Amino acid sequence: MAPTDSPSDAREEIADRTIRALTESMSVTTLDGTPVDDPETTVVSVTTESGSCYDVDTREGRCSCPDAQHRDPDGGCKHVRRARFALGSATVSARMLRVFDVDPTLGANAPGPR
């Protein structure tokens, strides 16, 4: 790891919601709970490690979670960000992969980058 790639340096530059989207265990599926087969899919279900399930529209940046409903963060909540990463509509930089302990199931059940 280069001196400028320490987790603390990266945390200062990368939004907390993005870090949580990459590192927390979440699964992205279709709304009926099946793997996403269609690479054009933009509305999905994101299930968290605790079992909470949220409907996410990656194109509109909407989510049914309390964070999105009450705070409407720029760039979306962690569920929107996770879905975008899993579906390939947002990329994970090599630096983020190097610095953070990215959830190994990040791309499971989704088609990934296009």
C-alpha positions in Angstrom: 0.0 0.0 0.0 1.5 3.3 -1.0 1.7 6.0 1.8 -1.1 7.9 0.2 -3.3 4.9 0.1 -3.9 4.4 3.8 -7.4 3.7 4.9 -7.5 6.9 6.9 -6.5 9.0 3.9 -9.0 7.2 1.7 -11.8 7.7 4.3 -11.3 11.4 4.1 -11.7 11.4 0.3 -14.5 8.8 -0.1 -18.0 9.3 1.3 -18.9 7.1 4.3 -22.0 5.9 2.4 -19.8 4.7 -0.4 -17.4 2.9 2.0 -20.4 1.2 3.7 -21.8 0.3 0.3 -18.6 -1.5 -0.6 -17.7 -3.1 2.8 -21.0 -4.1 4.3 -22.6 -7.4 3.4 -25.6 -6.8 1.1 -27.2 -8.7 -1.7 -28.8 -7.2 -4.8 -31.6 -9.1 -6.5 -34.7 -8.5 -8.6 -37.8 -7.3 -6.7 -38.9 -11.0 -6.4 -35.6 -12.1 -4.9 -34.1 -13.8 -7.9 -30.7 -13.0 -9.5 -30.6 -10.0 -11.8 -30.2 -11.5 -15.4 -31.0 -8.4 -17.5 -28.2 -5.9 -17.7 -30.7 -3.1 -18.3 -32.4 -3.6 -14.9 -32.4 -0.5 -12.8 -35.0 -1.3 -10.1 -33.8 -3.9 -7.6 -34.1 -5.1 -4.1 -31.2 -4.7 -1.7 -31.1 -6.9 1.4 -28.7 -6.0 4.2 -26.9 -8.3 6.6 -29.5 -7.6 9.3 -32.2 -8.8 6.9 -33.7 -5.4 6.1 -34.9 -5.2 2.5 -35.2 -2.0 0.4 -36.5 -1.3 -3.1 -33.9 0.7 -5.0 -34.2 2.6 -8.3 -30.6 3.1 -9.5 -31.6 5.4 -12.4 -33.6 7.8 -10.2 -31.4 7.3 -7.1 -34.3 6.4 -4.9 -34.5 3.9 -2.1 -37.2 2.9 0.4 -34.8 3.1 3.4 -35.1 5.8 6.1 -31.8 7.4 5.2 -33.0 8.1 1.6 -36.5 9.1 2.8 -35.4 11.5 5.4 -32.0 12.8 4.3 -31.9 12.3 0.5 -28.1 12.2 0.4 -26.2 13.4 -2.7 -25.1 10.3 -4.6 -27.8 8.2 -2.9 -27.9 6.1 0.3 -25.6 3.1 0.7 -28.2 0.8 -0.9 -28.4 2.9 -4.1 -24.6 3.0 -4.3 -24.3 -0.8 -3.6 -26.9 -1.5 -6.3 -25.1 0.7 -8.8 -21.8 -1.0 -8.1 -23.4 -4.5 -8.4 -25.2 -3.6 -11.6 -22.1 -2.0 -13.1 -23.6 1.5 -13.5 -20.9 2.8 -11.1 -17.3 1.6 -10.9 -15.1 0.6 -8.0 -11.6 2.1 -8.4 -8.5 0.0 -8.0 -7.6 2.2 -5.1 -10.9 1.4 -3.3 -10.3 -2.3 -3.9 -6.8 -1.9 -2.5 -7.6 0.2 0.6 -11.0 -1.2 1.8 -12.1 -4.7 2.8 -14.7 -4.9 0.0 -17.5 -7.4 0.6 -16.6 -10.5 -1.5 -20.2 -10.9 -2.5 -20.4 -7.5 -4.1 -21.2 -8.7 -7.6 -23.2 -11.9 -6.7 -26.7 -12.1 -8.2 -26.1 -9.2 -10.6 -24.6 -8.9 -14.1 -21.8 -6.4 -13.1 -20.1 -3.9 -15.4 -21.4 -3.4 -18.9 
